[in-house]
């Protein structure tokens, strides 16, 4: 079983995750400034790990972490974008899961407090660098909460990046146990999409989803304003029927990975974990034209 700490140093994290082997130099061809470079052995696989920064023209350097399969080769890649007030370390388990399944997984600590154009520059620079790495075949985006907004804006405003497909947006619970890996992998591969209600761009994002429906592989992920006593207005919903709403709720919450924001103390799960039919249309936030 693998332990994860909230904000680990690279050394502490690697010691907690497994055995450190001899590093390689696979990122030398890309303009990532590598500060830590190791091999990591988990219960399931051997992974390559890098940590460092990359430059963004006219802006401060951005921190990144990267996990990749042990052997150099040609892989699809995914770029993880964290939610508001978090950082790239929240994706560690997700990165390891995807790397263990043959995907290069990069997370960046973009600055969510900056103007939109600055955020786009950070994400775009990361995608361009990933595409310049000879091992990368394609790049997809995966964002959680506010990171999903940034992912959608990047896809909508920077089509020249050639982003393959893309976005997963849901409350990312970092304290994952080994047995949850398969569920996380399924979520990432399904590419779950949700529009963030904290953003004034929510309606614009819905338009982007509709506009790029032929390009973006996504499904709607929903949770209610009443679901969480803290950070209550986290999500807007686009389920069209109570049954669809319940189906999506079952798909996420019932596996026990959807209540990162359930901050009530103790370990009590949301009441619908065992009975998603408790969620009804009354839980939906009404949108114009809904």
C-alpha positions as CSV (number, residue, x, y, z in Angstrom):
1,X,0.0,0.0,0.0
2,X,1.2,3.5,-0.9
3,X,1.1,6.4,1.5
4,X,0.6,9.9,0.4
5,X,1.3,13.1,2.3
6,X,-0.4,16.5,1.6
7,X,2.7,18.5,0.5
8,X,5.6,16.1,0.3
9,X,9.1,17.0,-0.6
10,X,10.3,14.9,-3.5
11,X,12.7,13.0,-1.3
12,X,10.1,12.2,1.4
13,X,7.5,11.3,-1.2
14,X,9.9,8.9,-3.0
15,X,10.9,7.3,0.3
16,X,7.3,6.8,1.2
17,X,6.3,5.4,-2.2
18,X,9.0,2.8,-2.7
19,X,12.6,2.1,-3.7
20,X,14.8,4.7,-5.3
21,X,16.9,3.5,-8.1
22,X,19.4,5.1,-10.5
23,X,18.0,8.2,-12.3
24,X,17.9,8.5,-16.1
25,X,18.0,11.7,-18.3
26,X,14.9,11.3,-20.4
27,X,13.8,14.9,-20.2
28,X,17.0,16.3,-21.5
29,X,15.5,16.9,-24.9
30,X,12.7,19.1,-23.6
31,X,13.2,22.5,-21.9
32,X,12.1,21.3,-18.5
33,X,14.5,22.3,-15.7
34,X,14.8,19.1,-13.7
35,X,15.7,19.4,-10.0
36,X,14.9,15.8,-8.9
37,X,15.1,12.7,-11.1
38,X,14.5,9.2,-9.8
39,X,13.1,5.7,-10.5
40,X,10.3,4.7,-8.1
41,X,9.1,1.2,-7.5
42,X,5.5,0.8,-6.4
43,X,3.6,-2.4,-5.6
44,X,2.5,-2.7,-9.2
45,X,5.2,-1.1,-11.4
46,X,8.4,0.8,-11.8
47,X,8.1,4.4,-12.7
48,X,10.3,7.3,-13.7
49,X,9.8,10.5,-11.8
50,X,11.0,14.1,-12.4
51,X,10.4,17.3,-10.5
52,X,11.4,20.8,-11.4
53,X,10.3,24.0,-13.2
54,X,9.7,25.3,-16.7
55,X,9.9,28.8,-18.1
56,X,6.9,30.8,-19.3
57,X,7.7,33.8,-21.5
58,X,7.4,37.0,-19.5
59,X,6.2,35.2,-16.3
60,X,7.6,33.3,-13.3
61,X,8.8,29.7,-13.7
62,X,6.1,27.1,-13.0
63,X,6.7,24.0,-10.8
64,X,6.0,20.5,-12.4
65,X,6.0,16.9,-11.4
66,X,6.1,14.0,-13.9
67,X,5.6,10.3,-13.7
68,X,6.3,8.0,-16.7
69,X,6.5,4.3,-17.5
70,X,9.9,2.8,-16.6
71,X,11.0,2.2,-20.1
72,X,11.6,5.0,-22.7
73,X,9.1,4.7,-25.6
74,X,6.3,6.4,-27.4
75,X,3.3,7.3,-25.1
76,X,0.2,9.3,-24.9
77,X,0.5,12.0,-22.2
78,X,-1.9,13.8,-19.9
79,X,-1.5,17.2,-18.2
80,X,-3.1,17.5,-14.8
81,X,-4.4,20.9,-13.6
82,X,-5.3,21.4,-9.9
83,X,-8.3,23.1,-8.4
84,X,-8.4,26.5,-6.8
85,X,-6.1,26.9,-3.8
86,X,-4.4,23.6,-4.3
87,X,-1.1,22.5,-6.1
88,X,0.3,19.9,-8.4
89,X,1.0,17.4,-5.6
90,X,-2.7,16.6,-5.2
91,X,-2.4,14.6,-8.5
92,X,0.4,12.3,-7.3
93,X,-1.6,9.2,-7.0
94,X,-3.5,9.9,-10.2
95,X,-0.2,10.4,-12.0
96,X,1.2,7.1,-10.7
97,X,-1.9,5.2,-11.7
98,X,-1.7,6.6,-15.3
99,X,2.0,6.1,-15.6
100,X,1.7,2.5,-14.4
101,X,-0.8,2.0,-17.2
102,X,1.4,3.3,-19.9
103,X,0.8,7.1,-19.9
104,X,3.1,10.0,-19.2
105,X,1.5,12.0,-16.5
106,X,2.5,15.6,-15.8
107,X,1.1,18.0,-13.2
108,X,1.9,21.7,-13.0
109,X,1.4,24.2,-10.3
110,X,-0.1,26.9,-12.5
111,X,-1.1,30.2,-10.7
112,X,-4.9,30.2,-10.5
113,X,-4.9,33.8,-9.1
114,X,-3.4,35.3,-12.3
115,X,-5.4,36.8,-15.1
116,X,-6.8,34.3,-17.6
117,X,-4.2,35.1,-20.3
118,X,-1.4,34.3,-17.8
119,X,-3.0,31.0,-17.0
120,X,-3.4,30.1,-20.6
121,X,0.3,31.0,-21.2
122,X,1.4,28.6,-18.4
123,X,-0.8,25.7,-19.6
124,X,0.1,26.3,-23.2
125,X,3.9,26.4,-22.4
126,X,3.5,23.1,-20.6
127,X,1.7,21.5,-23.5
128,X,4.2,22.8,-26.0
129,X,7.1,21.4,-24.0
130,X,5.4,18.1,-23.6
131,X,4.8,17.9,-27.3
132,X,8.5,18.6,-27.9
133,X,9.5,15.5,-25.8
134,X,10.2,12.7,-28.2
135,X,8.4,10.2,-26.1
136,X,5.1,12.0,-26.3
137,X,2.6,11.0,-29.0
138,X,-0.3,13.2,-27.9
139,X,-1.3,15.4,-25.0
140,X,-4.7,15.5,-23.2
141,X,-5.8,17.8,-20.4
142,X,-7.2,16.8,-17.0
143,X,-8.5,19.4,-14.6
144,X,-10.1,19.3,-11.2
145,X,-12.7,22.0,-10.3
146,X,-11.1,25.4,-11.3
147,X,-8.5,23.4,-13.2
148,X,-11.3,22.1,-15.4
149,X,-12.3,25.7,-16.3
150,X,-8.7,26.3,-17.3
151,X,-8.6,23.1,-19.3
152,X,-11.8,24.0,-21.2
153,X,-10.6,27.6,-21.9
154,X,-7.3,26.2,-23.2
155,X,-9.0,23.8,-25.5
156,X,-11.4,26.6,-26.7
157,X,-8.9,29.4,-27.1
158,X,-5.7,27.5,-28.2
159,X,-6.9,24.9,-30.8
160,X,-3.4,25.1,-32.5
161,X,-2.0,23.1,-29.5
162,X,-3.7,20.0,-30.9
163,X,-4.9,18.8,-27.6
164,X,-6.0,15.2,-28.2
165,X,-9.1,14.9,-26.0
166,X,-9.8,15.8,-22.7
167,X,-10.9,16.8,-19.4
168,X,-11.7,15.3,-16.1
169,X,-13.2,17.5,-13.5
170,X,-14.2,16.3,-10.1
171,X,-13.2,16.7,-6.4
172,X,-9.8,14.9,-6.4
173,X,-9.4,13.0,-3.1
174,X,-5.7,12.6,-2.5
175,X,-5.8,10.1,0.3
176,X,-6.2,7.1,-1.9
177,X,-5.7,3.5,-0.8
178,X,-4.2,0.9,-3.1
179,X,-7.5,-0.7,-3.9
180,X,-8.9,2.6,-5.2
181,X,-6.4,2.7,-8.1
182,X,-8.6,0.9,-10.6
183,X,-11.5,3.4,-9.9
184,X,-9.2,6.4,-10.3
185,X,-7.9,4.9,-13.6
186,X,-11.4,4.4,-14.8
187,X,-12.3,8.0,-14.0
188,X,-9.3,9.4,-15.8
189,X,-9.8,7.2,-18.8
190,X,-13.5,8.0,-19.0
191,X,-12.6,11.7,-18.9
192,X,-15.3,13.1,-16.7
193,X,-16.3,16.7,-17.3
194,X,-18.0,19.2,-14.9
195,X,-18.5,22.9,-15.1
196,X,-17.3,24.8,-12.1
197,X,-19.9,27.0,-10.4
198,X,-17.3,29.1,-8.7
199,X,-16.4,30.7,-12.0
200,X,-18.1,33.6,-13.8
201,X,-17.1,31.7,-17.0
202,X,-19.4,28.8,-16.2
203,X,-21.9,29.6,-18.9
204,X,-19.2,30.3,-21.4
205,X,-17.7,26.9,-20.6
206,X,-21.0,25.2,-21.2
207,X,-21.0,26.8,-24.6
208,X,-17.4,25.5,-25.2
209,X,-18.5,22.0,-24.3
210,X,-21.3,22.2,-26.8
211,X,-19.1,23.8,-29.5
212,X,-16.3,21.3,-29.1
213,X,-18.5,18.3,-28.5
214,X,-17.1,16.6,-31.6
215,X,-13.6,17.0,-30.2
216,X,-13.8,16.7,-26.5
217,X,-14.3,13.2,-25.0
218,X,-16.2,13.9,-21.8
219,X,-19.2,12.9,-19.7
220,X,-21.0,15.1,-17.2
221,X,-20.2,14.7,-13.5
222,X,-22.6,16.2,-11.1
223,X,-22.9,17.0,-7.4
224,X,-25.3,19.2,-5.5
225,X,-25.1,22.5,-3.8
226,X,-26.6,20.8,-0.8
227,X,-24.2,18.0,-0.8
228,X,-21.4,19.8,1.0
229,X,-21.7,22.0,4.0
230,X,-18.4,23.7,3.2
231,X,-17.5,25.0,-0.3
232,X,-21.2,24.5,-1.0
233,X,-21.4,26.2,-4.3
234,X,-18.8,24.1,-6.0
235,X,-20.7,22.7,-9.0
236,X,-23.4,23.4,-11.5
237,X,-25.2,20.4,-13.0
238,X,-26.4,19.6,-16.5
239,X,-28.2,16.2,-16.0
240,X,-31.5,16.3,-17.9
241,X,-33.4,13.8,-15.8
242,X,-33.4,12.5,-12.2
243,X,-32.4,9.1,-13.5
244,X,-29.4,10.5,-15.4
245,X,-28.5,12.5,-12.3
246,X,-28.7,9.4,-10.1
247,X,-26.7,7.3,-12.6
248,X,-23.9,9.8,-12.7
249,X,-24.0,10.2,-8.9
250,X,-23.7,6.4,-8.5
251,X,-20.9,6.3,-11.0
252,X,-18.8,8.7,-8.8
253,X,-19.9,8.9,-5.2
254,X,-20.8,5.2,-4.6
255,X,-17.2,4.3,-5.3
256,X,-16.1,6.5,-2.4
257,X,-13.9,8.9,-4.3
258,X,-16.3,11.8,-4.7
259,X,-16.4,13.4,-1.3
260,X,-13.1,15.3,-1.0
261,X,-15.1,18.4,0.0
262,X,-17.2,16.5,2.6
263,X,-15.5,18.2,5.5
264,X,-17.7,17.4,8.5
265,X,-15.2,15.7,10.7
266,X,-14.8,11.9,11.2
267,X,-15.2,9.5,8.4
268,X,-18.9,9.6,7.7
269,X,-19.7,9.2,4.0
270,X,-22.4,11.2,2.2
271,X,-25.8,9.6,2.8
272,X,-26.3,8.6,-0.8
273,X,-23.1,6.5,-1.0
274,X,-25.2,3.3,-0.5
275,X,-28.4,4.6,-1.9
276,X,-27.9,7.1,-4.8
277,X,-31.7,7.3,-5.3
278,X,-31.7,9.7,-2.3
279,X,-30.5,12.3,-4.8
280,X,-33.4,13.8,-6.7
281,X,-34.0,16.6,-9.2
282,X,-34.6,18.9,-6.3
283,X,-30.8,18.8,-5.7
284,X,-30.2,20.4,-9.1
285,X,-29.2,24.0,-9.4
286,X,-31.5,25.6,-11.9
287,X,-29.8,27.2,-14.8
288,X,-31.3,29.5,-17.4
289,X,-33.1,27.4,-20.0
290,X,-32.8,24.2,-17.9
